[in-house]
Amino acid sequence: MFRNYLTIALRNFRRQKGFNLLNITGLAIGLASVTIIYLFIIDEQDFDRFHPDSDNLYVLGTHRKSNGYEYTSAYAAGAWQKAILDRFPDVIGGTQVISMGYPASFRDRKTDKILLSENVFWVNSDFKDVFHFPLLYGNPKTVFEKPNGIVLSATIARQFFGDQNPVGKPLEISHIYSTDNKYVPLTITGVLDDYPSNSHIQPDYLISTGMLRSMMTANNKNWLENWGAGPGWFLTYLHTKPDADIDKIKKLFNQVVQANLPKDPASLTEPVILPLKGVHFNQDLRSSYNNSRIGDIKYLYIFASTALLVIIIASINYMNLATARAVRRAKEIGLRKVLGSNRRQLVLQFLGESLITTFIALLAALVLVVVLLPLFNVIAGKNFTLAHLAQGKLIGVTLGTTLLVGLLSGSYPALYLSGLLPISVLKNARFTSRSSDWLRKGLVVLQYTITILLIVSTGIMMKQMNFIHRSTLSQSGDQLLSIRWSGMASLDKYRSLKQRILEDPELQVVTLANHLPNQDYFGSLDHDVTFPQLGNQPHRWAGMKGDFDLPNAFNLELVAGRKFRSDNPADSSAYLLNESAVKALGLPLDKVLGMRLTVKRPMEESNQKREGTVIGIVRDFPFRSIHHTISPLAISARPDPEDQIMYIKLPNGKFQEKIAEVEKKWKQVLPDAGFDHWFMSEEFGRMYEGENRMSGLFKAFSLLSILIACLGLFGLSSYLAERRTKEIGIRKVMGASLLQILRLLFTPFLNLLAVACLIAVPLGWFMMYRWLEDFTYRVPIDAFIFLLSILLVVILTAIVVSYETVRAALTNPLNSIRQE
C-alpha cells in the first residue's frame, strides 16, 4: 500500500513540476527562517545553563531603597556569603567574585605587548567548584593558590603566546584601583577554554583574590566583614540543594542581615536571591552587568511570533495551491472511488504527498540555513557555527515543525479532495464548493494581513532607530574617536598628548570627558547640586565632567550665555546647565545665568563639594539611553578623576590615517599604556544592540515573507488565469482590451487586500504602539508608513498577477476557446 502511495505521489510530482517547485520553494524558505529563529531562541534561553547543576545556582544580590531611589543589584555585602553558608544547610557552596568595572592593562614585558580588558575577575579557589571550569593547561586544584596567580582564557593566551603552553610564564597588570596604575607581576597558572557566548560573564582573566589582600583590609576595614554599610561588595553566587526552599532562606537570611546592619530609617538594604538561569532576562540587573549580557524576553516572544507568521504564510501557499489545483486531479479521484478506494485511503494519500513535499522542502531549507548562517550571525550578533545546527533540541523542534506543517498544510486539501463526489467529477460537473472558495479567500486575506504587519513593523522600527541615531551625540559619533584614558596617566600627560595632537591642523577638537553615551552598567552620573541663593535645597541631577573643549567636541547647542573658554582659567570652576535643569529650577534663563552652585557626589563628604558659577545653558541632548528621560544636567570644565575617555574629532575620509598618527603620538607620551580605541557610534550600537538586532531581523524576515507571499500569489494567479482561459478567449473575441482583462483578474485580489488592510492597520498600530512605549522619546505612528506598506503590497500583487494574466490575455483566443 505504501509503495502504491509513493508511486502515485512521484508521478504527480513529475506531472506538476511547476506547482510543486512553487510549494517546495515557499516551504523551504519558511522552514529555513523558522530554523534560524529557533536557533536564536534556544541560544537565548540556554544562557548560563552550561554550568554544572545550573538549576541550583543562584545570585545573591541586594535590593536598596534610599531617598526615593530604588534598585536591585547583583552585588552582595562581603559578610553575607559566609553567613548564609554557616546558617543554612541547604546552601552547599558558593563563591565571591570581584569586578572593578574599569579595564586593566596586561603586559608581556618580553614582547612589550599590551592588551586591555574589562572582563577581569578576581576570584577565590571555590570559583571552580561553582562554575564550569574547563582548563586546557594547568592544575585546577592549585591555579588560585598563589596570591599572584592568573588564569587566561584560551583567546587571550593565543593573543599573547600563540599556541604555546604559557603556564609558569610572567605577565604584568596595571589597574586604576588594584595596582594604583603601576605594573605588578603575575604568574600564569592556567588557561581556561573560552566560555560559550551565552554566558553572563565572559572571563578574559581570572586572578586570585590573594592579590587584593592589602586593599581588602585597608583603613582598618575588612571587606569580608561588611554587612552592607561599608566597603566590600562582591558578585556572589550560591549553590543549593535541589529541594532548597529559596523563599524561606531569603526571608530568614534577611532577618540576619537586618540584625547586623545599623538602623537607618531613611534607607533599606535587604538581600535578594535570584536564579542564575534568569539573570539574562532580568532587567533589574542592567546596572550590574554589561548591557549585552542582559536581554529582553519580549524579543523572544516577538521572534517566536515572527517564525510562526512566516511559516503560516508558507503553509497558506501550499493549502491554497493544493485546493486550487484540485481540478487537475478530479477525475483521478472519481476513478479511484469508483474502483473501491475509500475516503481514509485518499486522505492518507494526500497527507503523504504533503509530508513528502514538506520533507523535501526541509532538505532545501537546511541548505539555505547553511548558506545564510554567516549573514544571520552579522544581523543577530551571534557566532553560530554548523555545530550549533546539530544540537538535539534544534533538530527535534525543526523536525516537529516540519511534521506539523506537513500535516496541517495537507489536511484541508486532503479532506476536501477526498470528499469529491465521483459522479460529479466524472460528468465534468462543477465540483468546486463554496466552502473551498471561501477558505482560499480567507487564507489569502490572512497572508496579506501578515505581510502588511511585518512591513509596517519593520518600517516603524527603522524610523525609531533612525530617530535615535539622529541625537546630538550620535550624529557626532562617526567622527569622534574614543580612547580609554581612565587609569592610564595623570592629567599632565593628557595635556602633553593633547598639545601634540593639536599640532595637526586637521585635528582641532580634543577633549577629556566621561564615558559617553552613559550605559546603565557604567555607574551613576548622579550628583547633589545646591544653589545658595535658593536655600541650599539639594537637587539630584546628573553631572558630566570634561575639559574646556567638551561642548565643541559634542556639538552642544548654546541656548543662553556662553561656553567654556580655554583662555579663561576661571572657567575651571564654571558650569553649563541643560534646559531640563533650568525647567527643574522654574526660573527664567537670565536669572539662572550667573548663579552660584555647589556640586558633589551623593557618597562624598560635604567638604568635598565643588563650587562654581553657571555661565551658559545648552539645549537638551540624550547623554544616556533614549529609554531614559533627559534629566537635569550640570556640565563642569574639570575632568572626572576616574571616569575619563579622550575624544578626538577626525576629518571625514581620513580615519585610518589619523588614527595611526594619534597612536604614534600616544606611544611617545605613554609607552607603557595600551591604545584602546573605538568610535562613539560603536558605543551607540552596543547601547541599542537589542533594538538594532530586532530591526535587522524584522527587515530580513519581512523580505522573506514578501517573497513567500509572491510565490503563492503567482501560483494562485496562474491557476485563476488557467481556470478562466475560455472566458478570457470569449471576451477577447467580443472586443475586450488587455486592460479590461487585467482588471477582471486583478480585482479579486484587490478586494481581498482591502479586507486584509482593515484587519492589519489597527492591529499593526496597536503592536507598534506597545513596542514604542519602551522608549521615552519616540517617533509618531503616522499614516504614511501604513499607506506605503499597502502600496508596496499592491504593486507586488500587480506585478505578480499581471504576469500570468498578460500571458493568458495574449494567447490566441481560438486556442483558448477550444480548451476543454
Disulfide bonds with the S-S distance in Angstrom:
none
